């Protein structure tokens, strides 16, 4: 959930910088991809979360 | 499809695994010179060799912890020294701890904030021309794409779990 709060902060930082830098021809963009089932997610991140937070894994 | 990025230089953080690596590979495939950044030097150098070999591309690995306030400037300086400038910056390094806002320790909060948010501003400060001493020419075109991971915490976790059932 901390990640969600930071994502919102990143969005606003992106908008502010996009406005500041548009006249220099610099594009500032943010892509929020959510959780993606990559190999890294499946083999590293998910097992790590399950191990560290068993109470979440049971949900 | 010609993306018009051939010969340009990109910095990609969090580039030794996952989406960051996929972005670096896509850039290399499209003729870009790529500076890849991650903490684990050994893994990063192996990744750089693989990408360089697979796509016949110039790849410079710079091992760094993006959460360290001094590192973004060093990474950009390395890119400028090797390739003469930076055209594209992708802040793909992320860090997410499971759990709620009220449960997260202050150390975790700081760690995530430095990695996901503060590092982006520092990288942009270092890479974007903001004075006459800029390493970037005035007529070059710059793209700055910021990726962030949302819903990676309990929500994304439980959704991903369900999709496995």
Backbone of each chain as ProteinMPNN parsed JSONL, in Angstrom:
{"seq_chain_A": "XXXXXXXXXXXXXXXXXXXXXXXXXXXXXXXXXXXXXXXXXXXXXXXXXXXXXXXXXXX", "coords_chain_A": {"N_chain_A": [[0.82, -1.205, 0.0], [2.036, 1.17, 0.593], [3.377, 1.481, -1.695], [1.348, 2.228, -3.446], [0.73, 4.821, -2.562], [3.12, 6.073, -3.173], [3.124, 5.77, -5.905], [1.105, 7.518, -6.67], [2.321, 9.884, -5.915], [4.447, 9.876, -7.703], [3.059, 10.166, -10.086], [2.132, 12.829, -9.872], [4.55, 14.175, -9.671], [5.533, 13.595, -12.17], [3.68, 14.984, -13.812], [4.185, 17.634, -13.02], [6.887, 17.942, -13.749], [6.671, 17.464, -16.461], [5.278, 19.736, -17.305], [7.119, 21.717, -16.622], [9.196, 21.118, -18.359], [8.292, 20.954, -20.936], [8.583, 23.078, -22.77], [11.172, 22.806, -23.475], [11.196, 20.764, -25.19], [11.169, 18.282, -24.082], [9.913, 15.194, -23.241], [8.033, 14.002, -20.606], [6.933, 11.171, -19.048], [4.79, 8.772, -17.504], [4.415, 5.369, -16.836], [2.227, 3.177, -15.531], [2.351, 0.026, -14.699], [1.257, -1.901, -13.089], [0.985, -5.099, -11.385], [2.913, -7.503, -12.904], [3.085, -10.675, -14.331], [5.931, -11.676, -14.54], [8.924, -13.657, -15.11], [10.635, -13.009, -13.056], [8.88, -12.045, -11.146], [7.333, -14.348, -10.613], [9.232, -16.237, -9.795], [10.943, -15.047, -7.958], [9.969, -12.648, -6.555], [7.295, -13.207, -5.699], [7.501, -15.716, -4.194], [9.161, -14.697, -2.22], [7.604, -12.762, -0.909], [5.595, -14.427, 0.032], [7.018, -15.88, 1.876], [7.921, -13.953, 3.682], [5.593, -12.695, 4.51], [3.401, -14.477, 5.624], [0.771, -14.229, 6.499], [-0.513, -12.671, 4.631], [-0.337, -14.24, 2.398], [-2.189, -16.178, 2.867], [-4.61, -15.113, 2.244]], "CA_chain_A": [[0.0, 0.0, 0.0], [2.974, 2.295, 0.507], [3.679, 1.599, -3.125], [0.257, 2.98, -4.065], [0.909, 6.23, -2.212], [4.27, 6.577, -3.93], [2.734, 5.839, -7.312], [0.375, 8.776, -6.827], [3.329, 10.95, -5.846], [5.192, 9.837, -8.967], [2.2, 10.748, -11.122], [2.131, 14.285, -9.765], [5.908, 14.614, -10.014], [5.603, 13.491, -13.628], [2.919, 16.094, -14.401], [4.888, 18.888, -12.747], [8.092, 18.004, -14.573], [6.256, 17.565, -17.861], [4.96, 21.144, -17.54], [8.358, 22.49, -16.537], [10.168, 20.779, -19.397], [7.661, 20.859, -22.258], [9.117, 24.094, -23.68], [12.501, 22.365, -23.919], [11.032, 19.617, -26.08], [11.414, 17.047, -23.332], [8.692, 14.485, -22.869], [8.071, 13.259, -19.347], [5.772, 10.302, -19.083], [4.816, 7.689, -16.521], [3.64, 4.19, -17.214], [1.945, 2.346, -14.362], [2.069, -1.272, -15.306], [0.654, -2.857, -12.167], [1.76, -6.326, -11.159], [3.035, -8.288, -14.135], [3.58, -12.02, -14.036], [7.2, -11.964, -15.211], [9.676, -14.734, -14.472], [11.157, -12.476, -11.804], [7.747, -11.993, -10.212], [6.914, -15.698, -10.243], [10.282, -17.064, -9.181], [11.661, -14.355, -6.896], [9.209, -11.722, -5.723], [6.139, -13.851, -5.069], [7.931, -16.59, -3.099], [9.743, -13.884, -1.153], [6.492, -12.179, -0.152], [4.922, -15.52, 0.745], [7.857, -16.283, 2.997], [8.017, -12.882, 4.668], [4.274, -12.296, 5.001], [2.503, -15.627, 5.468], [-0.63, -13.872, 6.755], [-1.073, -12.166, 3.377], [-0.383, -15.344, 1.445], [-3.367, -17.004, 3.14], [-5.829, -14.423, 1.815]], "C_chain_A": [[0.86, 1.264, 0.0], [3.293, 2.56, -0.954], [2.603, 2.4, -3.839], [0.42, 4.476, -3.804], [2.05, 6.838, -3.02], [3.945, 6.686, -5.417], [1.975, 7.133, -7.59], [1.338, 9.956, -6.799], [4.116, 11.025, -7.148], [4.366, 10.448, -10.092], [2.226, 12.271, -11.071], [3.505, 14.876, -10.073], [6.072, 14.615, -11.536], [4.894, 14.672, -14.288], [3.667, 17.412, -14.22], [6.119, 19.023, -13.631], [7.755, 18.117, -16.045], [5.952, 19.024, -18.218], [6.226, 21.995, -17.554], [9.236, 22.317, -17.762], [9.592, 20.759, -20.803], [8.29, 21.854, -23.237], [10.54, 23.779, -24.123], [12.406, 21.163, -24.855], [11.299, 18.294, -25.407], [10.081, 16.448, -22.909], [8.907, 13.761, -21.552], [6.79, 12.454, -19.257], [5.911, 9.243, -17.999], [3.931, 6.551, -17.0], [3.459, 3.335, -15.964], [1.486, 0.983, -14.823], [1.383, -2.258, -14.366], [1.549, -4.066, -11.967], [1.744, -7.165, -12.421], [3.662, -9.636, -13.807], [4.806, -12.324, -14.895], [7.858, -13.154, -14.514], [10.185, -14.289, -13.102], [10.072, -12.443, -10.73], [7.432, -13.401, -9.705], [7.966, -16.432, -9.422], [10.989, -16.383, -8.008], [10.748, -13.559, -5.965], [8.066, -12.403, -4.979], [6.547, -14.81, -3.952], [8.507, -15.817, -1.913], [8.656, -13.281, -0.278], [5.78, -13.261, 0.651], [5.681, -15.919, 1.996], [7.831, -15.226, 4.099], [6.667, -12.526, 5.284], [3.259, -13.418, 4.829], [1.037, -15.264, 5.671], [-1.3, -13.308, 5.511], [-1.277, -13.316, 2.401], [-1.631, -16.197, 1.64], [-4.647, -16.383, 2.613], [-6.401, -15.042, 0.538]], "O_chain_A": [[0.457, 2.3, -0.53], [3.456, 3.703, -1.383], [2.91, 3.173, -4.746], [0.267, 5.294, -4.711], [1.957, 7.971, -3.491], [4.432, 7.584, -6.103], [2.178, 7.769, -8.625], [1.189, 10.909, -7.563], [4.415, 12.114, -7.637], [4.895, 11.158, -10.946], [2.33, 12.929, -12.107], [3.607, 15.95, -10.666], [6.675, 15.523, -12.108], [5.43, 15.29, -15.208], [3.771, 18.208, -15.153], [6.37, 20.087, -14.197], [8.463, 18.785, -16.798], [6.319, 19.494, -19.295], [6.383, 22.881, -18.394], [9.938, 23.244, -18.166], [10.332, 20.566, -21.768], [8.507, 21.521, -24.402], [11.059, 24.411, -25.043], [13.427, 20.609, -25.263], [11.615, 17.302, -26.064], [9.241, 17.112, -22.301], [9.858, 12.994, -21.407], [5.693, 12.999, -19.378], [7.021, 8.867, -17.625], [2.831, 6.77, -17.507], [4.433, 2.83, -15.407], [0.356, 0.818, -15.283], [0.97, -3.336, -14.794], [2.724, -4.055, -12.336], [0.68, -7.497, -12.943], [4.656, -9.71, -13.085], [4.745, -13.111, -15.84], [7.402, -13.6, -13.461], [10.177, -15.048, -12.133], [10.313, -12.767, -9.567], [7.283, -13.612, -8.502], [7.643, -17.153, -8.479], [11.569, -17.059, -7.159], [10.749, -13.762, -4.75], [7.89, -12.203, -3.778], [5.992, -14.729, -2.856], [8.362, -16.222, -0.76], [8.766, -13.285, 0.948], [5.407, -13.046, 1.804], [5.095, -16.247, 3.028], [7.733, -15.546, 5.284], [6.598, -12.106, 6.44], [2.362, -13.326, 3.991], [0.153, -15.899, 5.095], [-2.512, -13.443, 5.342], [-2.266, -13.358, 1.67], [-2.086, -16.861, 0.709], [-5.673, -17.059, 2.54], [-7.428, -14.583, 0.037]]}, "seq_chain_B": "XXXXXXXXXXXXXXXXXXXXXXXXXXXXXXXXXXXXXXXXXXXXXXXXXXXXXXXXXXXXXXXXXXXXXXXXXXXXXXXXXXXXXXXXXXXXXXXXXXXXXXXXXXXXXXXXXXXXXXXXXXXXXXXXXXXXXXXXXXXXXXXXXXXXXXXXXXXXXXXXXXXXX", "coords_chain_B": {"N_chain_B": [[9.695, -1.638, -37.736], [10.724, 1.694, -37.719], [11.78, 3.358, -34.992], [13.028, 5.7, -34.685], [15.069, 6.029, -32.878], [17.552, 5.038, -33.118], [21.036, 4.96, -32.541], [20.877, 6.764, -30.505], [21.274, 7.486, -26.97], [20.457, 5.675, -24.057], [19.537, 5.545, -20.605], [18.772, 3.005, -18.392], [17.317, 2.13, -15.439], [17.221, -0.414, -12.895], [17.701, -2.601, -14.517], [18.609, -5.205, -14.744], [16.884, -7.259, -14.453], [13.542, -8.472, -15.174], [11.032, -6.117, -16.202], [12.584, -3.842, -16.612], [14.914, -4.894, -17.754], [13.816, -5.959, -20.077], [13.064, -3.611, -21.363], [15.587, -2.462, -21.796], [16.636, -4.362, -23.552], [14.912, -4.045, -25.706], [15.55, -1.442, -26.501], [18.257, -1.837, -27.222], [17.93, -3.567, -29.34], [16.83, -1.837, -31.126], [18.909, -0.31, -31.934], [19.966, 1.465, -30.09], [22.348, 2.927, -27.82], [23.012, 1.663, -24.696], [22.889, 2.33, -21.259], [22.97, 0.405, -18.51], [21.604, -0.086, -15.273], [21.914, -1.397, -12.036], [21.951, -2.954, -8.76], [23.475, -5.298, -8.199], [26.553, -6.04, -9.2], [27.821, -8.185, -10.484], [25.751, -9.716, -11.66], [24.698, -7.726, -13.232], [26.768, -7.099, -15.041], [26.942, -9.503, -16.409], [24.444, -9.487, -17.602], [24.748, -7.238, -19.259], [26.684, -8.148, -21.057], [25.279, -10.221, -22.285], [23.132, -8.854, -23.548], [24.536, -7.102, -25.217], [25.832, -8.918, -26.881], [23.705, -10.358, -28.0], [22.257, -8.424, -29.449], [24.103, -7.023, -30.847], [24.959, -4.598, -29.754], [26.005, -1.519, -28.114], [26.602, -1.653, -24.777], [26.672, -0.372, -21.584], [27.4, -1.302, -18.382], [26.574, 0.008, -15.22], [27.059, -0.375, -12.005], [24.999, 0.384, -9.337], [23.309, 1.649, -6.448], [20.296, 3.017, -6.686], [18.991, 4.385, -4.724], [20.838, 5.689, -3.257], [21.798, 8.948, -2.645], [23.97, 10.1, -4.047], [24.445, 8.619, -6.279], [22.861, 8.795, -8.756], [23.937, 11.053, -10.185], [26.525, 10.159, -10.657], [26.061, 7.97, -12.311], [24.917, 9.213, -14.56], [27.072, 10.81, -15.301], [28.89, 8.833, -16.038], [27.584, 7.822, -18.268], [27.64, 10.053, -19.958], [30.374, 10.392, -20.251], [31.084, 8.054, -21.621], [29.284, 7.883, -23.832], [28.67, 10.445, -24.615], [26.34, 11.856, -24.016], [22.882, 11.949, -22.929], [19.862, 10.669, -24.067], [17.514, 9.354, -23.514], [15.839, 8.509, -20.579], [15.021, 5.993, -18.411], [13.389, 5.358, -15.583], [13.273, 2.657, -14.004], [13.816, 1.185, -11.831], [12.595, -0.267, -8.929], [10.974, -0.705, -5.76], [9.2, -2.631, -3.505], [7.43, -3.242, -0.614], [5.547, -5.714, 0.996], [2.381, -5.241, 2.607], [0.497, -3.006, 4.779], [0.033, 0.642, 4.898], [0.119, 1.659, 7.507], [1.391, -0.355, 8.77], [3.915, -0.563, 7.733], [7.375, -0.264, 8.346], [9.377, 2.557, 9.394], [11.837, 2.471, 8.222], [11.38, 0.87, 5.958], [9.576, 2.518, 4.634], [11.178, 4.762, 4.085], [13.089, 3.557, 2.48], [11.633, 2.661, 0.233], [10.64, 5.108, -0.665], [12.955, 6.544, -1.315], [13.975, 4.906, -3.348], [11.903, 4.695, -5.289], [10.776, 7.254, -5.682], [12.423, 9.579, -4.923], [14.814, 8.976, -6.249], [14.121, 9.219, -8.898], [13.719, 11.956, -9.292], [16.292, 12.818, -8.788], [17.779, 11.547, -10.793], [16.669, 12.8, -13.021], [17.365, 15.445, -12.499], [20.1, 15.209, -12.795], [20.366, 14.401, -15.445], [18.835, 16.01, -17.143], [19.146, 18.928, -19.081], [19.881, 21.821, -17.379], [21.353, 24.032, -17.175], [23.999, 26.096, -18.555], [26.16, 24.487, -18.715], [25.431, 22.063, -19.493], [25.556, 18.587, -20.388], [24.147, 17.913, -22.575], [23.275, 18.619, -25.908], [21.628, 21.562, -27.242], [19.802, 21.063, -29.256], [19.053, 18.493, -29.297], [16.778, 15.799, -28.998], [14.823, 14.795, -26.287], [13.639, 12.13, -24.338], [11.815, 11.197, -21.569], [10.905, 8.615, -19.794], [8.939, 7.463, -17.287], [8.548, 4.755, -15.384], [6.394, 3.187, -13.151], [5.543, 0.956, -10.553], [2.408, 0.009, -9.781], [-0.132, -1.106, -7.541], [1.218, -3.249, -6.594], [1.338, -4.226, -4.162], [-0.572, -5.617, -1.498], [-3.015, -5.794, -2.866], [-2.393, -6.294, -5.625], [-0.94, -8.554, -5.18], [-2.777, -10.406, -4.098], [-4.507, -10.572, -6.221], [-2.903, -11.642, -8.179], [-2.389, -14.068, -7.05], [-4.923, -15.205, -7.131], [-5.224, -15.506, -9.853], [-3.66, -17.616, -10.289], [-4.963, -19.764, -9.403]], "CA_chain_B": [[9.274, -0.243, -37.571], [11.8, 2.576, -37.264], [11.309, 4.185, -33.887], [13.769, 6.962, -34.698], [15.919, 6.127, -31.696], [18.842, 4.413, -33.412], [22.187, 5.816, -32.303], [20.695, 7.571, -29.301], [21.724, 6.865, -25.731], [19.441, 5.523, -23.007], [19.843, 4.986, -19.289], [17.652, 2.24, -17.843], [17.607, 1.632, -14.093], [16.529, -1.675, -12.617], [17.745, -3.196, -15.862], [19.185, -6.55, -14.818], [15.8, -8.256, -14.435], [12.15, -8.063, -15.364], [10.613, -5.16, -17.224], [13.73, -2.986, -16.913], [15.772, -5.611, -18.693], [13.092, -6.052, -21.356], [13.171, -2.284, -21.983], [16.972, -2.333, -22.263], [16.783, -5.223, -24.734], [14.163, -3.408, -26.8], [16.371, -0.318, -26.948], [19.433, -2.376, -27.901], [17.453, -4.129, -30.608], [16.52, -0.712, -32.005], [20.12, 0.422, -32.273], [20.38, 2.446, -29.092], [23.423, 2.628, -26.875], [22.252, 1.543, -23.453], [23.544, 2.261, -19.961], [22.072, -0.333, -17.623], [21.908, 0.181, -13.865], [21.327, -2.242, -10.996], [22.871, -3.011, -7.62], [24.361, -6.46, -8.234], [27.511, -5.803, -10.292], [28.104, -9.429, -11.21], [24.584, -10.016, -12.48], [24.545, -6.627, -14.195], [27.784, -7.249, -16.096], [26.531, -10.651, -17.22], [23.311, -9.011, -18.409], [25.282, -6.337, -20.284], [27.339, -8.972, -22.086], [24.242, -10.954, -23.025], [22.387, -7.929, -24.414], [25.468, -6.614, -26.236], [26.089, -10.005, -27.808], [22.474, -10.739, -28.705], [21.753, -7.384, -30.352], [25.245, -6.296, -31.428], [24.754, -3.232, -29.272], [26.915, -1.019, -27.086], [25.925, -1.66, -23.479], [27.565, -0.024, -20.476], [26.832, -1.562, -17.063], [27.043, 0.832, -14.102], [26.45, -0.903, -10.783], [24.688, 1.463, -8.401], [22.049, 1.642, -5.704], [19.693, 4.304, -7.06], [18.504, 5.062, -3.522], [21.945, 6.493, -2.728], [21.652, 10.282, -3.247], [25.098, 10.499, -4.881], [24.634, 7.711, -7.41], [22.329, 9.225, -10.059], [24.879, 11.943, -10.869], [27.655, 9.344, -11.106], [25.598, 7.162, -13.444], [24.775, 10.108, -15.715], [28.432, 11.197, -15.7], [29.455, 7.682, -16.75], [26.929, 7.767, -19.586], [28.138, 11.181, -20.744], [31.774, 10.119, -20.565], [31.184, 6.956, -22.59], [28.47, 8.039, -25.036], [28.566, 11.854, -24.991], [25.092, 12.509, -23.621], [21.763, 11.063, -22.601], [18.642, 11.04, -24.781], [16.347, 8.711, -22.912], [16.035, 8.026, -19.204], [13.915, 5.169, -17.926], [13.515, 5.021, -14.166], [12.507, 1.423, -13.851], [14.141, 0.56, -10.544], [11.493, -0.139, -7.975], [11.07, -1.509, -4.554], [7.884, -2.672, -2.872], [7.3, -4.153, 0.516], [4.162, -6.095, 1.231], [1.804, -4.775, 3.849], [-0.252, -1.754, 4.775], [0.74, 1.89, 5.161], [0.342, 1.824, 8.938], [2.248, -1.437, 9.267], [5.271, -0.444, 7.191], [8.336, 0.381, 9.239], [9.912, 3.807, 8.847], [12.964, 2.113, 7.356], [10.809, 0.441, 4.682], [9.014, 3.716, 3.999], [12.301, 5.542, 3.558], [13.732, 2.786, 1.432], [10.782, 2.705, -0.956], [10.548, 6.49, -1.14], [14.226, 6.885, -1.961], [14.151, 4.12, -4.569], [10.871, 4.903, -6.299], [10.416, 8.65, -5.936], [13.55, 10.524, -4.859], [15.815, 8.641, -7.264], [13.659, 9.724, -10.195], [14.017, 13.38, -9.381], [17.749, 12.989, -8.846], [18.234, 11.164, -12.136], [16.256, 13.858, -13.954], [18.222, 16.6, -12.213], [21.44, 14.959, -13.319], [20.378, 14.149, -16.889], [18.152, 17.041, -17.924], [19.92, 20.175, -19.133], [19.258, 22.926, -16.654], [22.249, 25.18, -17.172], [24.835, 26.204, -19.759], [27.194, 23.445, -18.675], [24.772, 20.789, -19.726], [26.205, 17.644, -21.296], [23.253, 17.652, -23.694], [23.176, 19.705, -26.869], [20.322, 22.224, -27.177], [18.885, 20.639, -30.316], [18.755, 17.07, -29.216], [15.44, 15.521, -28.478], [14.936, 13.946, -25.106], [12.432, 11.479, -23.845], [12.0, 10.675, -20.218], [9.773, 7.762, -19.483], [8.989, 6.962, -15.914], [7.684, 3.625, -15.104], [6.258, 2.867, -11.737], [4.716, -0.214, -10.296], [1.286, 0.241, -8.886], [-0.892, -2.3, -7.158], [2.144, -4.364, -6.423], [1.247, -4.676, -2.776], [-1.535, -6.676, -1.166], [-4.039, -5.906, -3.893], [-1.819, -6.997, -6.761], [-0.5, -9.876, -4.73], [-3.901, -11.321, -3.985], [-5.057, -10.782, -7.556], [-2.017, -12.558, -8.879], [-2.633, -15.385, -6.466], [-6.17, -15.755, -7.643], [-5.06, -15.885, -11.25], [-2.934, -18.882, -10.324], [-5.794, -20.868, -8.908]], "C_chain_B": [[10.445, 0.594, -37.041], [11.259, 3.525, -36.192], [12.035, 5.529, -33.83], [14.687, 7.135, -33.51], [17.299, 5.523, -31.926], [19.98, 5.411, -33.205], [22.06, 6.702, -31.083], [21.089, 6.761, -28.055], [20.612, 6.827, -24.685], [20.081, 5.058, -21.712], [18.596, 4.256, -18.813], [18.053, 1.737, -16.459], [16.773, 0.382, -13.839], [16.568, -2.585, -13.828], [18.292, -4.615, -15.895], [18.115, -7.632, -14.812], [14.496, -7.626, -14.911], [11.92, -7.058, -16.477], [11.757, -4.226, -17.597], [14.656, -3.621, -17.93], [15.112, -5.699, -20.075], [13.158, -4.716, -22.105], [14.571, -2.091, -22.565], [17.198, -3.158, -23.527], [16.086, -4.604, -25.944], [14.958, -2.236, -27.379], [17.576, -0.814, -27.752], [19.063, -2.91, -29.28], [17.183, -3.02, -31.623], [17.719, 0.213, -32.205], [20.547, 1.481, -31.284], [21.625, 1.968, -28.361], [22.803, 2.703, -25.49], [23.169, 1.488, -22.23], [22.577, 1.56, -19.016], [22.563, -0.224, -16.179], [21.183, -0.818, -12.973], [22.361, -2.38, -9.892], [23.904, -4.128, -7.751], [25.288, -6.396, -9.445], [27.723, -7.048, -11.139], [26.971, -9.761, -12.183], [24.419, -8.972, -13.586], [25.525, -6.766, -15.359], [27.455, -8.426, -16.999], [25.387, -10.26, -18.146], [23.8, -8.134, -19.556], [25.922, -7.126, -21.419], [26.312, -9.695, -22.944], [23.52, -10.044, -24.014], [23.281, -7.447, -25.555], [25.684, -7.666, -27.311], [24.855, -10.314, -28.654], [22.065, -9.711, -29.763], [22.865, -6.579, -31.018], [25.179, -4.831, -31.031], [25.844, -2.843, -28.288], [26.148, -0.921, -25.775], [26.942, -1.385, -22.384], [26.881, -0.325, -19.141], [27.428, -0.62, -16.006], [26.32, 0.349, -12.848], [26.225, 0.227, -9.795], [23.386, 1.177, -7.68], [21.395, 3.002, -5.933], [19.174, 5.077, -5.848], [19.588, 5.897, -2.852], [21.934, 7.859, -3.415], [22.773, 10.669, -4.21], [25.165, 9.724, -6.195], [24.053, 8.18, -8.744], [23.308, 10.107, -10.844], [26.073, 11.16, -11.411], [27.272, 8.511, -12.332], [25.508, 8.026, -14.706], [26.155, 10.53, -16.221], [29.112, 10.073, -16.467], [28.883, 7.582, -18.157], [27.464, 8.855, -20.502], [29.578, 10.928, -21.18], [31.912, 9.082, -21.679], [30.492, 7.291, -23.91], [28.217, 9.502, -25.424], [27.275, 12.544, -24.607], [24.036, 11.469, -23.295], [20.517, 11.559, -23.326], [17.384, 10.508, -24.113], [16.711, 8.225, -21.52], [14.812, 7.228, -18.802], [14.187, 4.798, -16.475], [12.66, 3.798, -13.885], [12.819, 0.702, -12.542], [12.988, 0.78, -9.568], [11.738, -0.981, -6.751], [9.705, -1.473, -3.886], [7.894, -3.689, -1.753], [5.831, -4.477, 0.705], [3.669, -5.497, 2.548], [1.17, -3.407, 3.732], [0.598, -0.553, 5.127], [1.073, 2.026, 6.647], [1.257, 0.747, 9.508], [3.7, -1.268, 8.823], [6.179, 0.263, 8.196], [8.838, 1.663, 8.586], [11.078, 3.519, 7.899], [12.462, 1.678, 5.976], [10.248, 1.637, 3.909], [10.119, 4.551, 3.353], [12.92, 4.858, 2.354], [12.939, 2.864, 0.128], [10.732, 4.106, -1.541], [11.816, 6.906, -1.871], [14.353, 6.198, -3.314], [13.164, 4.522, -5.662], [10.694, 6.371, -6.666], [11.634, 9.581, -5.985], [14.574, 10.256, -5.954], [15.411, 9.191, -8.627], [13.986, 11.198, -10.353], [15.52, 13.607, -9.509], [18.295, 12.621, -10.224], [17.87, 12.248, -13.151], [17.093, 15.113, -13.741], [19.584, 16.431, -12.872], [21.442, 14.925, -14.849], [19.781, 15.277, -17.716], [18.967, 18.323, -17.914], [19.215, 21.295, -18.388], [20.216, 24.095, -16.502], [23.159, 25.117, -18.393], [25.884, 25.104, -19.831], [26.625, 22.068, -18.981], [25.569, 19.88, -20.66], [25.378, 17.409, -22.55], [23.214, 18.856, -24.62], [21.771, 20.288, -26.878], [19.322, 21.701, -28.202], [18.564, 19.155, -30.284], [17.391, 16.873, -28.581], [15.554, 14.539, -27.319], [13.589, 13.355, -24.726], [12.723, 10.972, -22.433], [10.763, 9.894, -19.826], [9.922, 7.232, -18.066], [8.02, 5.824, -15.753], [7.533, 3.504, -13.589], [5.357, 1.661, -11.612], [3.609, 0.15, -9.334], [0.64, -1.092, -8.553], [0.007, -3.508, -6.981], [2.029, -4.955, -5.021], [0.115, -5.675, -2.59], [-2.57, -6.887, -2.267], [-3.514, -6.729, -5.072], [-1.426, -8.417, -6.395], [-1.674, -10.845, -4.695], [-4.529, -11.579, -5.349], [-4.213, -11.792, -8.333], [-2.199, -13.977, -8.364], [-3.87, -16.015, -7.03], [-6.015, -16.239, -9.078], [-4.318, -17.209, -11.382], [-3.816, -20.064, -9.983], [-6.554, -21.551, -10.046]], "O_chain_B": [[11.071, 0.243, -36.041], [10.404, 4.37, -36.455], [11.695, 6.39, -33.019], [15.05, 8.258, -33.162], [18.126, 5.503, -31.014], [19.899, 6.56, -33.638], [23.035, 7.327, -30.666], [21.215, 5.537, -28.094], [19.919, 7.819, -24.459], [21.036, 4.282, -21.715], [17.498, 4.812, -18.828], [19.028, 0.997, -16.326], [15.752, 0.155, -14.488], [15.587, -3.264, -14.135], [18.429, -5.185, -16.978], [18.395, -8.789, -15.126], [14.378, -6.406, -15.029], [12.526, -7.135, -17.546], [11.897, -3.853, -18.761], [15.126, -2.96, -18.856], [15.77, -5.533, -21.102], [13.292, -4.691, -23.328], [14.723, -1.615, -23.69], [17.869, -2.712, -24.458], [16.606, -4.635, -27.06], [15.028, -2.062, -28.596], [17.88, -0.286, -28.822], [19.793, -2.723, -30.254], [17.292, -3.234, -32.831], [17.565, 1.37, -32.595], [21.399, 2.312, -31.597], [21.913, 0.773, -28.294], [22.147, 3.687, -25.147], [24.107, 0.693, -22.181], [21.487, 2.067, -18.751], [23.762, -0.264, -15.904], [19.986, -1.054, -13.135], [23.512, -1.975, -10.058], [25.079, -3.923, -7.448], [24.871, -6.662, -10.572], [27.795, -6.97, -12.365], [27.199, -10.047, -13.358], [24.051, -9.291, -14.717], [25.157, -6.574, -16.517], [27.661, -8.362, -18.211], [25.357, -10.645, -19.315], [23.331, -8.262, -20.687], [25.728, -6.812, -22.593], [26.447, -9.776, -24.165], [23.319, -10.409, -25.172], [22.855, -7.388, -26.708], [25.717, -7.355, -28.501], [24.951, -10.507, -29.866], [21.586, -10.075, -30.838], [22.601, -5.572, -31.675], [25.324, -3.939, -31.867], [26.516, -3.695, -27.706], [25.161, -0.191, -25.677], [27.951, -2.082, -22.271], [25.891, 0.321, -18.797], [28.648, -0.475, -15.917], [25.136, 0.621, -12.65], [27.16, 0.95, -9.452], [22.48, 0.547, -8.225], [21.878, 4.02, -5.436], [18.945, 6.283, -5.932], [19.297, 6.716, -1.981], [22.048, 7.93, -4.639], [22.554, 11.487, -5.103], [25.867, 10.131, -7.121], [24.69, 7.985, -9.779], [23.481, 9.915, -12.047], [26.575, 11.459, -12.495], [28.058, 8.366, -13.269], [25.962, 7.626, -15.779], [26.381, 10.6, -17.429], [29.829, 10.325, -17.436], [29.602, 7.294, -19.114], [27.714, 8.613, -21.683], [29.956, 11.206, -22.318], [32.753, 9.219, -22.568], [31.034, 7.022, -24.982], [27.608, 9.764, -26.462], [27.135, 13.74, -24.861], [24.278, 10.265, -23.378], [20.154, 12.73, -23.214], [16.329, 11.14, -24.147], [17.757, 7.61, -21.313], [13.691, 7.734, -18.849], [15.098, 4.024, -16.177], [11.476, 3.905, -13.568], [12.158, -0.276, -12.192], [12.484, 1.893, -9.42], [12.606, -1.855, -6.728], [9.119, -0.403, -3.719], [8.31, -4.835, -1.924], [4.974, -3.602, 0.584], [4.447, -5.278, 3.477], [1.293, -2.736, 2.707], [1.729, -0.689, 5.593], [2.17, 2.453, 7.007], [1.828, 0.909, 10.587], [4.611, -1.78, 9.474], [5.794, 1.257, 8.811], [8.736, 1.832, 7.371], [11.282, 4.224, 6.911], [13.032, 2.058, 4.953], [10.424, 1.75, 2.696], [9.993, 4.987, 2.209], [13.231, 5.492, 1.346], [13.501, 3.102, -0.941], [10.774, 4.28, -2.759], [11.755, 7.544, -2.922], [14.777, 6.806, -4.297], [13.544, 4.671, -6.823], [10.483, 6.698, -7.834], [11.845, 10.284, -6.974], [15.138, 11.19, -6.524], [16.267, 9.584, -9.419], [14.463, 11.638, -11.399], [15.962, 14.485, -10.25], [19.169, 13.305, -10.755], [18.665, 12.573, -14.032], [17.485, 15.769, -14.705], [20.146, 17.373, -13.429], [22.403, 15.366, -15.48], [20.175, 15.481, -18.864], [19.43, 18.759, -16.86], [18.092, 21.67, -18.724], [19.924, 25.047, -15.778], [23.083, 24.17, -19.176], [26.43, 24.828, -20.9], [27.27, 21.046, -18.751], [26.186, 20.354, -21.614], [25.852, 16.773, -23.491], [23.129, 19.994, -24.157], [20.814, 19.585, -26.556], [18.116, 21.881, -28.032], [17.873, 18.641, -31.163], [16.93, 17.663, -27.757], [16.307, 13.568, -27.387], [12.551, 14.013, -24.791], [13.775, 10.388, -22.173], [9.706, 10.466, -19.561], [10.934, 6.624, -17.718], [6.816, 5.959, -15.971], [8.495, 3.713, -12.85], [4.517, 1.394, -12.472], [3.863, 0.554, -8.199], [0.867, -2.09, -9.238], [-0.407, -4.647, -7.197], [2.55, -6.033, -4.736], [-0.118, -6.505, -3.469], [-2.953, -8.018, -2.562], [-4.116, -7.729, -5.463], [-1.561, -9.348, -7.189], [-1.581, -11.965, -5.196], [-5.028, -12.675, -5.608], [-4.728, -12.662, -9.036], [-2.169, -14.947, -9.121], [-3.888, -17.199, -7.367], [-6.597, -17.25, -9.471], [-4.336, -17.844, -12.436], [-3.465, -21.215, -10.24], [-7.301, -22.5, -9.807]]}, "name": "protein", "num_of_chains": 2, "seq": "XXXXXXXXXXXXXXXXXXXXXXXXXXXXXXXXXXXXXXXXXXXXXXXXXXXXXXXXXXXXXXXXXXXXXXXXXXXXXXXXXXXXXXXXXXXXXXXXXXXXXXXXXXXXXXXXXXXXXXXXXXXXXXXXXXXXXXXXXXXXXXXXXXXXXXXXXXXXXXXXXXXXXXXXXXXXXXXXXXXXXXXXXXXXXXXXXXXXXXXXXXXXXXXXXXXXXXXXXXXXXXXX"}
